[in-house]
Amino acid sequence: MTPRIVLHEVGPRDGLQVEKAVAPTETKLRWIGALSEAGLDVVQAGSFVHPEKVPQMADTDELFRRLTAPGAERKGHALYSGLVLNEKGLDRALACGVEMVCLGVSASETHSRKNTGMGIEEANKRIIGIAQKALAAGKRVQVSVQSAFGCGYEGPVPKDRVVAIVQTFLDAGLRGLSLADTAGHATPDQVEDLF
């Protein structure tokens, strides 16, 4: 059987979260609809983060309510995913209709501490618990190893550290996995080898 490639676009979240200007909700809805209509499998519509810390994502709950409401016009077949960083974010995601919950743990201790305020081990335990709660709620879940191919702070990340994090996901019954090239360090050979 030929493996199926799944295209998961994160631009509406990752592409907008660091912009100074806040894109209007209607603009985001048109963009997400066009991505879905183009045939993508998953579109990450936003992130469930504190609106004061990341104002570009302040309308994430509203986006999901409008994208997934009964009777909402659906363009294409894409699932709508949302990035969740903590328990409160998951509660918000479940309340507004997110279809796929995405969570991640960094393979870089420095990146983990700067991004979450926690070390890798603590962040991993927390994310696994949140992922299991999302699965129990009937949601699709993707867990990711961030900085899997290198870190902007630390440089190379040991392959065995990435594999160890993946193993904890598998041991917890999590099967939707991704390896993230957070800082753009990956080479094709490195990607093939790690996968």
BANU-142057 format. One record per residue (C-alpha): z, x, y; residue in three letters. Coordinates in pm, 1 decimal. Layout:
N
       c3       c1       c2 res
        Z        X        Y ALA
...
// end
This chain:
195
       c3       c1       c2 res
      0.0      0.0      0.0 MET
    -95.7    133.2    342.3 THR
    201.1    159.9    580.5 PRO
    188.4    -82.3    872.6 ARG
    221.6     69.6   1216.5 ILE
    447.4   -131.6   1447.7 VAL
    390.9    -89.6   1820.2 LEU
    714.4   -127.0   2018.3 HIS
    656.7   -100.5   2394.0 GLU
    962.6    -18.9   2605.8 VAL
    795.6      5.9   2947.2 GLY
    945.4   -309.7   3100.8 PRO
   1289.6   -158.7   3035.2 ARG
   1249.5    219.0   3029.5 ASP
    972.9    225.0   3285.8 GLY
   1162.5     20.6   3542.1 LEU
   1526.7    118.6   3494.9 GLN
   1512.3    426.9   3718.6 VAL
   1284.7    288.9   3989.6 GLU
   1438.5    251.1   4334.3 LYS
   1268.3    -83.0   4398.2 ALA
   1358.0   -383.8   4186.1 VAL
   1054.8   -561.2   4040.3 ALA
   1066.4   -939.4   4083.5 PRO
   1139.8  -1142.4   3770.0 THR
    801.9  -1317.9   3792.3 GLU
    622.2   -979.9   3796.3 THR
    815.6   -868.2   3489.8 LYS
    732.1  -1192.6   3307.9 LEU
    359.6  -1146.3   3377.9 ARG
    374.2   -783.8   3257.4 TRP
    566.9   -871.5   2939.5 ILE
    328.0  -1159.9   2869.3 GLY
     24.7   -933.7   2912.5 ALA
    173.3   -672.7   2677.2 LEU
    238.4   -937.2   2415.3 SER
   -106.0  -1088.3   2461.1 GLU
   -257.6   -739.8   2413.5 ALA
   -131.1   -745.4   2054.0 GLY
    187.3   -538.7   2066.9 LEU
    440.4   -616.1   1794.5 ASP
    761.3   -572.3   1996.8 VAL
    816.1   -561.2   2372.9 VAL
   1149.3   -442.2   2511.4 GLN
   1204.7   -678.2   2802.0 ALA
   1525.7   -530.9   2937.9 GLY
   1865.9   -378.0   2890.9 SER
   2205.0   -547.4   2886.1 PHE
   2376.9   -309.8   3126.5 VAL
   2602.8   -364.9   3425.8 HIS
   2384.3   -506.8   3706.4 PRO
   2554.8   -296.8   3973.1 GLU
   2490.0     27.1   3783.2 LYS
   2128.4    -57.2   3697.8 VAL
   2008.7   -325.0   3942.1 PRO
   1656.4   -310.2   3800.2 GLN
   1794.7   -475.7   3483.2 MET
   2009.2   -739.6   3658.6 ALA
   1769.7  -1018.9   3555.0 ASP
   1755.8   -928.2   3184.1 THR
   1950.7  -1237.2   3075.4 ASP
   1718.5  -1461.1   3280.2 GLU
   1408.4  -1289.0   3138.9 LEU
   1517.5  -1359.5   2782.1 PHE
   1613.7  -1718.4   2858.2 ARG
   1265.9  -1777.5   2999.4 ARG
   1078.4  -1581.0   2730.3 LEU
   1252.5  -1731.7   2428.7 THR
   1351.4  -2083.0   2538.9 ALA
   1231.2  -2366.7   2316.4 PRO
    891.4  -2472.0   2444.1 GLY
    833.2  -2147.9   2637.6 ALA
    468.1  -2047.3   2652.7 GLU
    426.7  -1762.6   2405.9 ARG
    143.9  -1516.1   2451.6 LYS
     64.4  -1312.0   2141.4 GLY
    307.7  -1259.4   1856.4 HIS
    543.4   -996.5   1997.8 ALA
    914.6  -1006.4   1937.0 LEU
   1121.2   -954.9   2249.2 TYR
   1375.5   -676.3   2214.2 SER
   1663.5   -578.6   2436.7 GLY
   1862.0   -257.9   2459.7 LEU
   2234.8   -304.6   2396.4 VAL
   2486.6    -29.8   2475.0 LEU
   2819.1   -196.6   2398.6 ASN
   2994.9   -507.2   2267.0 GLU
   2974.6   -694.3   2597.3 LYS
   2599.4   -626.9   2608.4 GLY
   2561.4   -772.7   2259.4 LEU
   2750.8  -1085.9   2360.8 ASP
   2511.1  -1129.4   2653.5 ARG
   2209.2  -1064.5   2430.8 ALA
   2317.7  -1322.6   2175.6 LEU
   2384.6  -1580.1   2448.2 ALA
   2039.1  -1560.4   2608.5 CYS
   1803.6  -1550.5   2309.3 GLY
   1721.7  -1184.8   2244.3 VAL
   1513.6  -1164.0   1925.7 GLU
   1565.6   -797.5   1838.7 MET
   1867.2   -588.3   1932.1 VAL
   1807.3   -216.4   1990.5 CYS
   2093.3     33.3   1988.7 LEU
   2109.9    409.7   1984.1 GLY
   2324.7    713.6   1923.3 VAL
   2234.1   1050.2   2070.4 SER
   2206.3   1356.5   1847.6 ALA
   2309.9   1563.7   2149.7 SER
   2680.9   1582.2   2226.8 GLU
   2609.6   1646.6   2596.1 THR
   2359.8   1360.7   2626.2 HIS
   2596.1   1127.5   2439.8 SER
   2885.6   1204.6   2672.2 ARG
   2672.1   1172.0   2988.1 LYS
   2505.7    850.8   2866.4 ASN
   2800.1    670.3   2704.2 THR
   3115.2    861.2   2794.6 GLY
   3172.5    918.1   2422.4 MET
   3103.6   1193.2   2174.4 GLY
   2850.0   1143.7   1895.7 ILE
   3101.3   1043.9   1627.7 GLU
   3277.6    779.7   1836.8 GLU
   2948.9    640.5   1971.8 ALA
   2804.6    622.9   1620.2 ASN
   3097.4    421.6   1482.1 LYS
   3082.0    184.4   1776.6 ARG
   2704.9    131.9   1755.1 ILE
   2718.3     69.0   1379.5 ILE
   2981.5   -201.7   1433.2 GLY
   2773.3   -366.3   1705.2 ILE
   2457.9   -348.5   1490.3 ALA
   2635.7   -511.5   1196.9 GLN
   2759.6   -790.2   1425.4 LYS
   2401.4   -847.5   1549.9 ALA
   2272.6   -863.7   1190.4 LEU
   2547.5  -1110.3   1100.3 ALA
   2427.0  -1324.5   1392.9 ALA
   2079.2  -1332.9   1235.3 GLY
   1908.5  -1092.5   1475.6 LYS
   1664.6   -818.6   1389.3 ARG
   1817.7   -480.0   1464.2 VAL
   1677.7   -137.4   1536.7 GLN
   1912.4    160.8   1550.2 VAL
   1783.9    478.1   1702.3 SER
   1872.7    844.5   1705.1 VAL
   1822.4    947.0   2067.1 GLN
   1731.7   1307.4   2153.9 SER
   1618.8   1346.4   1792.7 ALA
   1359.5   1610.0   1881.6 PHE
   1546.9   1795.1   2152.9 GLY
   1770.1   1743.1   2452.8 CYS
   1715.7   1797.1   2824.0 GLY
   2069.0   1939.4   2846.5 TYR
   2105.2   2131.7   2520.3 GLU
   1748.0   2213.1   2420.8 GLY
   1680.2   2209.1   2045.1 PRO
   1884.2   1966.3   1835.4 VAL
   1960.6   2063.4   1474.6 PRO
   1757.1   1861.1   1226.4 LYS
   2056.8   1823.0    994.9 ASP
   2250.6   1648.5   1275.5 ARG
   1970.5   1392.5   1315.8 VAL
   1951.7   1335.3    940.2 VAL
   2331.8   1296.3    920.4 ALA
   2324.3   1020.2   1185.3 ILE
   2040.3    845.8   1002.6 VAL
   2244.1    866.3    681.5 GLN
   2538.1    690.2    848.4 THR
   2300.7    410.4    951.0 PHE
   2167.0    378.6    596.6 LEU
   2518.1    387.7    448.6 ASP
   2609.5     98.3    680.7 ALA
   2316.6   -108.9    551.8 GLY
   2099.8    -63.2    861.2 LEU
   1729.9    -28.6    776.4 ARG
   1545.8    -69.1   1107.5 GLY
   1545.6    293.5   1220.6 LEU
   1377.5    492.4   1493.7 SER
   1384.2    852.5   1605.6 LEU
   1359.4    878.4   1983.5 ALA
   1198.7   1163.8   2172.7 ASP
   1425.5   1095.0   2469.1 THR
   1339.0   1406.9   2670.1 ALA
    976.7   1457.3   2559.2 GLY
   1031.8   1763.2   2339.8 HIS
    857.1   1653.1   2019.3 ALA
    549.3   1816.8   1875.0 THR
    333.6   1642.1   1613.0 PRO
    444.8   1885.0   1339.8 ASP
    810.4   1829.3   1430.6 GLN
    768.3   1452.1   1418.9 VAL
    597.4   1465.4   1079.4 GLU
    862.8   1700.8    941.3 ASP
   1158.8   1495.9   1063.1 LEU
   1014.6   1166.2    943.4 PHE
// end
